[in-house]
């Protein structure tokens, strides 16, 4: 019963996160099932250091990038069966159709974002995810958290400022992903 409630509460959010990354309905449905299977079997590992939503969000994003990584490896294996000329033709046609950044670039950007998010408190991180990723209004956040709307606005403003400064510092480091 408890797991059913988790699925009902978070399935739309999980699906929208996955679809936002993969941009494919069938893949998003498959990955969503994998996410909830992982949540079900990993529930004993949930340590309450973050909110349940944050934990499920992290599992969701990790499953997406695992899928993209495996898809890229499979593609390379399949391409090894073709001649060099056929492989070049396929790569050129895919490049024209697919304008998304390469998986390794996406992973570098993801790691960069995770490093940035680690620079703010858990409370601020959760507020930002609820506001920026899930699209909740300040009024909704106030009702969800019990905080004053002005307090939420100030917290979000300060968290954004902190992220901006951290991004500027991190982007100066060698090998840092561009924001």
SVG drawing of the C-alpha trace seen along z (x, -y; Angstrom):
<svg xmlns="http://www.w3.org/2000/svg" viewBox="-2 -39 45 46">
<polyline fill="none" stroke="black" stroke-width="0.4" points="0.0,0.0 2.8,-2.4 4.7,-1.7 1.5,-2.2 1.1,-5.6 4.7,-6.5 4.1,-5.5 0.9,-7.4 2.4,-10.5 5.6,-10.6 4.9,-8.8 4.0,-12.0 7.1,-13.8 9.4,-10.8 7.9,-10.5 8.3,-14.2 12.0,-14.2 12.8,-11.2 10.9,-12.5 12.8,-15.8 16.1,-14.0 15.3,-11.3 12.6,-13.0 11.1,-9.6 7.8,-8.4 8.4,-4.6 11.9,-4.9 10.5,-7.2 7.8,-4.6 10.4,-1.8 12.8,-3.8 10.0,-4.9 9.2,-1.3 12.9,-0.6 13.0,-3.6 10.1,-2.4 11.5,1.1 14.8,-0.3 12.9,-2.4 11.0,0.6 14.1,2.8 16.2,0.0 13.7,-1.3 15.7,0.3 18.7,-1.8 16.9,-5.1 18.6,-6.9 16.4,-10.0 19.4,-12.4 17.3,-13.9 13.7,-14.1 12.0,-11.1 11.5,-13.3 15.2,-14.1 16.1,-10.5 13.7,-9.4 14.8,-12.3 18.4,-11.2 17.5,-7.5 15.5,-8.8 18.4,-10.9 20.9,-8.2 18.7,-5.6 18.4,-8.0 22.1,-8.5 22.8,-4.8 20.3,-4.2 22.0,-6.8 25.5,-5.3 24.4,-1.8 22.6,-3.0 25.8,-4.7 27.9,-1.5 25.3,0.6 25.5,-1.8 29.2,-1.5 29.0,2.3 26.5,2.3 28.5,-0.2 31.5,2.1 29.6,4.5 29.5,1.9 32.3,0.8 34.0,-2.4 32.2,-4.2 28.8,-2.9 29.6,-4.0 30.5,-7.5 27.3,-7.8 25.3,-6.7 27.1,-9.2 26.5,-12.1 22.8,-11.3 22.4,-11.0 24.3,-14.2 22.0,-16.0 18.9,-14.6 20.2,-14.6 21.2,-18.0 21.5,-16.8 25.0,-17.0 27.0,-13.8 26.4,-11.6 29.8,-12.3 29.1,-16.1 25.7,-15.5 27.4,-13.5 30.0,-16.2 27.2,-18.8 25.2,-16.6 28.3,-16.2 28.8,-20.0 25.2,-20.6 25.4,-18.0 28.6,-19.7 26.7,-23.1 23.7,-21.7 26.0,-20.3 27.0,-23.9 23.6,-24.8 21.8,-23.4 19.4,-20.4 16.4,-22.7 17.4,-25.2 18.2,-22.4 14.7,-20.9 13.0,-24.3 14.9,-25.0 14.0,-21.5 10.4,-22.0 10.3,-25.5 12.6,-25.2 12.3,-21.5 8.7,-20.8 7.3,-24.2 5.6,-24.8 4.7,-28.4 5.9,-30.3 2.4,-30.1 2.4,-26.3 5.8,-26.0 4.6,-28.0 1.6,-25.6 3.9,-22.6 6.6,-23.7 4.7,-25.9 7.1,-28.7 6.2,-32.3 6.2,-33.3 8.7,-36.1 11.0,-33.6 10.8,-31.3 11.6,-34.1 14.6,-35.2 15.9,-31.6 15.5,-31.0 17.2,-34.3 20.2,-33.5 20.4,-29.9 20.6,-31.2 23.3,-33.7 25.3,-31.0 24.9,-28.7 26.0,-31.5 29.1,-32.2 29.9,-28.5 29.4,-28.1 31.8,-30.9 34.4,-29.3 34.0,-25.8 34.0,-26.8 37.5,-28.3 38.8,-24.9 40.5,-22.8 38.3,-20.1 35.1,-21.8 32.0,-21.5 30.5,-24.7 27.3,-25.8"/>
</svg>
